[in-house]
Amino acid sequence: MNYARRPGINSVALSKLAAREHDSFLAAHRESARLSADSAAHWLGGVPMHWMRDWSTPHPLFVRRASGVEIEDVDGNTYVDFCFGDTGAMFGHSPPAIARALAETGARGITTMLPAERVARVGEKLAATFGLPFWQITQTATDANRAVLRWARAISGRARTLVFDGCYHGTVEETLVRALPDNDKGGTRARAGLIGMNHDVSTTTDAVPFNDVAALEKVLARGRTSAVIAEPVMTNIGMVLPEEGFLQTLRQLTRRHGALLIVDETHTLSTARGGYSRARGLDPDIWVCGKAIAGGMPCAVFGFTADVEAGMRRVQRERAGGHSGMGTTLSANALALACLEASLDELMTPANYQRMQDTAAYLSEGLGRVFAAQELPWHVARVGARLEFGFGRPPRNGAESEREAWPDLEHAIHLYLLNRGVLLTPFHNMMLCAPVTNTAHVDLLLGHLHDCLREVGSPA
Ligand SMILES: Cc1ncc(COP(=O)(O)O)c(C=O)c1O
């Protein structure tokens, strides 16, 4: 690890803390270590999905149980969870409404490739909650984004997609891009580190910095963009908030230049019931959400306007028969639909959102106090129940946010907290407050974070 010097942090103290926490983790997680070694016999890297090794822990932590706000590992350690499966469990682990839906529907046919009886009712509830008249279901947000980008190209007859630099919309090839440095024409290259990528993103995708109206307009004005796909708040490269009026301008410019606006709210569902778009009147053409939408069961949805639906019907009429190139066999299975309905009825309630927002506001203020106490010039960003702290001033775009990142410090903080029973998301410094998170849970996090920063936080 490279414990480079930065203002306000003692790099020697940081490296000592990281080494000590590494050893404490090993001492307290012997059963996880054993399972990790056993699992390596048949799983790549000892885990069922390779990125499960991306945590700051020396070896994977094996989970026995997760319920409400708490996770218990196989060594019997318990954690207050602020990661919530990187948003999949944003409404808490195994909420009773979802467990009930799973038990009831699971006994009555899981997947038939036919629409379940509740489909019409769930469609009505989606439309009422999110304000768009037409809907489709996929298994993951990745699948949904892949499908809507195809629909947008088919409807518009245009080939290119526009994204914001530093975005993440799942493992959809044409969105796995970075903007070329010092390029104001939208030029892109593939993200670093992609495995087996054979998709030339420069031929399909433009990227511009978030909050940069001039660059956005320049690319849209070429008239080649089928759709802009965007999170309303960037959440996958730290958190980057939109500047005043930026999203409204994005909406106007996409309309003016004939591009569809796809808003991916897989993470910003944290904002309020109905998501960020509904709360702020964003009026997208297509709206996407996965992860927590069905309480953690694999399920994603995309909603769209009547105009988009008419475009889809036209495309269907005009295309040759055969495979559409969209869809997966298990999409919209009965279990996913049942959980989606339970989630709409019992999780995404105004009362739950109020609780989540109140707790998140309490956490945000507390973080500000902890940083001020250590005289650290750090910032906190929040979108409803979702928070992120960053090691500098609030960034304007993905590149600025990336420059501020500090992986060694992040890992050390995460491991310190984990060893004291608090889980943060392994990627940057994201925290979620579920309806079951309370101020005592937040105080636990704040107390340990304060101690951690006091230990490493004096100038060298
Ligand atoms: C904004 C956004 N969209 C889509 C996805 C993809 O979700 P999934 O991995 O569930 O397909 C993610 C995942 O982090 C995301 O953050």
Ligand as a Chemical Component Dictionary entry (heavy atoms), coordinates in Angstrom:
data_LIG
# 
_chem_comp.id                   LIG 
_chem_comp.type                 NON-POLYMER 
_chem_comp.pdbx_formal_charge   0 
_chem_comp.three_letter_code    LIG 
# 
loop_
_chem_comp_atom.comp_id 
_chem_comp_atom.atom_id 
_chem_comp_atom.alt_atom_id 
_chem_comp_atom.type_symbol 
_chem_comp_atom.charge 
_chem_comp_atom.model_Cartn_x 
_chem_comp_atom.model_Cartn_y 
_chem_comp_atom.model_Cartn_z 
_chem_comp_atom.pdbx_ordinal 
LIG C1 C1 C 0 -26.782 3.555  -11.316 1  
LIG C2 C2 C 0 -26.640 2.082  -11.544 2  
LIG N1 N1 N 0 -27.303 1.516  -12.556 3  
LIG C3 C3 C 0 -27.234 0.204  -12.799 4  
LIG C4 C4 C 0 -26.453 -0.621 -11.999 5  
LIG C5 C5 C 0 -26.398 -2.087 -12.283 6  
LIG O1 O1 O 0 -27.077 -2.806 -11.331 7  
LIG P1 P1 P 0 -26.971 -4.403 -11.356 8  
LIG O2 O2 O 0 -25.538 -4.714 -11.027 9  
LIG O3 O3 O 0 -27.893 -4.835 -10.289 10 
LIG O4 O4 O 0 -27.341 -4.857 -12.710 11 
LIG C6 C6 C 0 -25.754 -0.079 -10.937 12 
LIG C7 C7 C 0 -24.920 -0.925 -10.071 13 
LIG O5 O5 O 0 -24.215 -0.489 -9.195  14 
LIG C8 C8 C 0 -25.849 1.310  -10.702 15 
LIG O6 O6 O 0 -25.184 1.889  -9.697  16 
# 
loop_
_chem_comp_bond.comp_id 
_chem_comp_bond.atom_id_1 
_chem_comp_bond.atom_id_2 
_chem_comp_bond.value_order 
_chem_comp_bond.pdbx_ordinal 
LIG C1 C2 SING 1  
LIG C2 N1 SING 2  
LIG C2 C8 DOUB 3  
LIG N1 C3 DOUB 4  
LIG C3 C4 SING 5  
LIG C4 C5 SING 6  
LIG C4 C6 DOUB 7  
LIG C5 O1 SING 8  
LIG O1 P1 SING 9  
LIG P1 O2 DOUB 10 
LIG P1 O3 SING 11 
LIG P1 O4 SING 12 
LIG C6 C7 SING 13 
LIG C6 C8 SING 14 
LIG C7 O5 DOUB 15 
LIG C8 O6 SING 16 
# 
